[in-house]
Amino acid sequence: MLAMCTFQQPTFNKPGRVRNIMRRSYIFTAIIATLTFVLCSTMSGQSVPSTELKPGTIVGTVTDVNQDSVPAATVKLEATGNNDSRTVVTNDNGYFEFHDLKPGASYQVSIAATGFGDWQSPAVILEPGQFKILADIKLRIKTELTTVQVKYDPVEVATEQVKFQEQQRILGFIPNFYVVYDADPAPLTKKLKFQLALKVARDPVTIAGVAAMAGMQQAGDRLNYGQGMQGYGKRFGAVAAGNFTNIIVGGAILPSILHQDPRYFYKGTGTASSRIRYAMMHPFVCKGDNGKWQPNYSSMGGDLTSAAFSNVYYPKADRGAGLVLSSFAIDTGARIAASLAQEFLLRKFTHRSGGAE
């Protein structure tokens, strides 16, 4: 007996099932395409900011230390590593601003204004779209360093000092030209030494002193000149010759040759005993033109020359070595007395023109 086999048609061959499968395939494909588009769009949208970052802005107000605005100040903006350099001028309120600045770049602001010192900011790095305000911009008054070259001219200084010395008078009328009160006196030139000596010799008070000395000799009948006007004239001539010789030789000629200063340098400080010793030593010790102390050959030489020269004018009965030595001793003693008076007394009564002491 033959077995009978029955073949059943597969269900996928049925038209309805095929359509369902195809429909599902289309839907899946559409979903995949949509997801792919969205993903691409998202990725594309995220890449835009990397090339189109929002620019930044820097603003500020320039003031001085008193909080007053500084108009017309020059504000310069420079970026490190690129050529972005800009310059603006502040308005009447001292305000300035810079726009469209690249984020991430390092900027520096420098400010200059007439009469003020320059100002410079630290490095400024902007974030995308940042609005940066530079605060505390205070300009200080410009300090200028002025260099003055002072040339020390000892001749000019000494000349000015002598001008003041020639105004020094005791009680306003007695010449006191050979005393130095300046703390740092300049050495005298030869010209100044002669100028000072002639100033003293020609002074009316000096001439009056010679006349008074001749009168005292006349009154004491000193020297064998006789009496009367003839005797007085001889005495006046002898005193004048000796006095002039002493001033010129001891105050100008020998100091110029020996480079010594004929003036008395007022001490004014220290103990009384030290000042007494200082004053009494002046006829024997002087200051050289080099500023060092040395034997006072000028003063002693002037006194000795004056005594010897006066001896020539004396009558024969009054001449001799003894008279020369006695005159020298008298002149030296007078110098010691004058130095002591200068150190302790005459400074108070010595005035310069204009009332300055």
C-alpha positions, 0 to 999 in steps of 0.5 A: 500500500502506498503511503500518501504524503501531503506537503503543506505550503510554508507560511512565508510564502503566503502574501500577507506574511511577506508584506508584514516582513517587508513593512517591518524592514522599512520601518527599521531602516527608517529608524536607523537612518533617522538616528544616523542623521541626528547623531551626525547633526549633533556631532557637527553642532558640537564642532562649531564653537572650537572655531567661532569662540565669542570675543572678549572686551577690556575696559577701564578708567584712568585716574590719578592718586586723588581719584581725578580722571585723566583725559587724553591719556594714551592707552596701548594694548599689546598681545603676547605672541601675535601682532594684535596691537591697538592704541586709544586715547581716554575720553574726558572722563578717563575712560577707554575700551577695547573690543573683539579681543581673542579669548585665550590670548595674553594681553597687556595694557600700558598707559602714558599721560603728560606729567604722569609716570607710566602705568602697566597692567599685569597679563590679562587672559580673557575667557570667551565673551568675558567683559574685563574691567581693569580696576585701580588704574592710578597714575602718579606724578612723574618724578624727574631726576635732574643732574646738576654738575657743580664745578668747584672753582676755588678762585671764585669761592675765595673771591666771594669770601674776601668780598664778605671779609672786606665788609667786616668792621668792628662796631661798624667802622673799624676794619676787621678784614683779616679774620675768617669766620667761614667754616671751610675757607678757600685759599687766597690767590696772590692777587687776593692777598695783595688786594686785601693788604691794600684794602687795609692799608688805604682804609681811612681808619688805618690812616687815622690810627697812624695819625693817632700813634704819631700824636702819642709819640709827639706827646711823649716826645719819643724819638728825637724829631723835635716838636711842632708840626715838623716833628709830628710830620716826621713821626707820622711818616715813620709810623706810616712807613713802618705800618705800610711795610708790615701790612704789605710784606707780612700780608701780601709779599711773604705770604705769596712767596711762601704760600701762606695764609696771612688771615686769622682763622676764628676757632670759636669752639673748645675749652677756654684754655685751648682757645687761648693757646690757639690765639697766642700761637697765631703769630708763630703758626699759620695755615698754608695755602695747602691747608696744613699748619706751618711756622708763620714765617710771613707774620714774623718776617713782616714784623721784623722787616717793618722794624728794620725799615722803620729804623732807617727813618729814625734819627741817628740817635735812636737807631740800632739793633736794640730798637729793631728787636724791641719794635719786633717784640712790641709788634709780636705782642700786639699780634698776640693781644689782637688774636686773643681779642679776636677769639673772645671779644671782637666776634660779638662786635664785628658786623658785615654790611646789611647787618649780617654777622 
